[in-house]
Amino acid sequence: MSFLYIAAPVKTARILAMFQHHPYSHQICYQSLWIALSQRGHEVVLITTDPINDSSLTNLTEINFQSNYQFMKKLNFVKNVIAGTYSWLSTPRTQIWPVCGDIAENIFKHPKVRKMYAPDSDEKFDLVILESLIYYLSQFFPLQHKTFKKCYL
């Protein structure tokens, strides 16, 4: 009886996924992706407001930002439009942008994130997956230059 064994090199990536936007609907649709990448050997570091919390996913590191939900309490779109405080067209500029700034500040103050962009950091990622809400996009450009060789947004 003989056996043939063919070994092929496996290439895995270190991935930073930044999905810091607070609605659960922005989280649940990607959770299967993080699970699949982790199970296939990729190391995934996930910034999220709704962690999966599955200890069997040893390649998935979650940085919990459930605290970002507190910022949404500042917004009440319907009430403000009905009251005439804001129009629907001015809502992004007058309400969403300031809240996004608060969320970005909250993220950049977190010790694990600070470690990523510190001048003496040796953190490296092969791929960055960033939730592409225009309100957040520019706030995370500093991470591209401080931390990553390649950044894909």
N, C-alpha and C positions, 0 to 999 in steps of 0.2 A: 504494500500500500504506500502510495506517495502523495505528498501534498505540495501544492504550489501556493506560495505566499507572495503576494505582490504588495509592497509597501509604497504608498505615495505620500509625499509630504503634505501636511495639512497646514494651511495658512489661516490663522485667525487674526482678528483685529481687536484693538482696544478702541472702544467707541464711547464718546460722550453724547448723551441724548439729553437735550434741554427742553423739557416740556413743562414749563413753569406756569402756564396759564391755568387758572383755577377751575373752570367748569369741568365737571366729571366727564362730560361728553368729549372733551379734548384729550382725555387720558385713556378711557376705556378702549377706544378704537386702535390704540397703539400697543396695548399691553400684550397682545399675542405676539407682536413683533419682538418685543424685549425678551419674552419667554423663549421664543424660537432661536433668537440670536445667542442667548445665554446657553441654551441646551446644545447648540452646535459648536460651543467652545469659545465664542467671542466673549471678551470681557466688556460688559456694558456698565457704564456709570450713568445713572439716570437721575436727573433733577426733575422732581415730580411733586405735585400736590396730592396725589392719591397713590401711595406705594402699594405694590402687590403684596409685600410681606410674606414671601414664600421662601422659607429657609432652605428648601431643596435646590433653589436656583443659586448655586455657589458662584457663578460668574456674573451675577447681577448685584451691583451695589446701588442702593437707592438713597438719595439725599432728599429727605422729607421736607417739603415746603407747604404743608397744610396750613401754615400760618398765613399764606397768601390769601386764603379765603377771607381774612379780616378786612382786606382792602376792598373787596367787593361790597362790603356792607356800606361803604361810602356812596355807592351808586344806587340810584333808583330811577331807571330810565323813564318808565311809564309815568310815575308820580311827577317827575320834573317836567316832562313834556306837557302833561295835562295841566299842571300848575302854571305853565308858561315860563318856567325858569330857564329852560333850554329847549331848543328845537332839535329834531332828530338829526338834522344836518350838522349842528354845532356840537353834538354830543361827543364825537371822537376827540375834538380839540379841547373842549372844556371839561370833560369828565374822564375819558379813557386815558388820554396821554398822561395826566398827573398820576393816576393810579398805577399806570405801567412804570412810571419812574419810581414810585414807592416799592413796587414789586422787585424791580431791578436792584434797588438799593438793599432791600432785604436779602436778596440772593448774594450779592457781592460781599455782604457783611458776614455771611455764614463761614465758620472756620474751615470747613472742608473745601469750599469754593475759593476762599482766600489762599489756601495752600496751592491750588491749581495755578493761580496767576501771580504768585509771589515771585520776585526777581530771582531768587535762588531755587525756584521750583524745578524739579526734574520730571514733572508730570508731562507725559506725551500721549497723544491720541492719534490714531490713524484716520479716524473719521469723526466728524461732529455732525450730529443731526439736530437741527434747531427748529422749533416750532416757528413757522414763518409769518406770524402776525406782524404786520408792518410796524405796529406800535412797539414791539419788543426788539425787532431785528437790530437796529443800530446800537442799542444799549449793550449788546454782547460782542460787538466788534473788538473791544480791548482784549478779550480772551483769545482771539485769533492770533494776535501778534505776540502775546506773552507766553502762550502755552503750546500752540500746535504747529506742527510742520505744514500740515495741509488742513484747510477748513472748508467744508462744503455746506452751504446754506441753502 
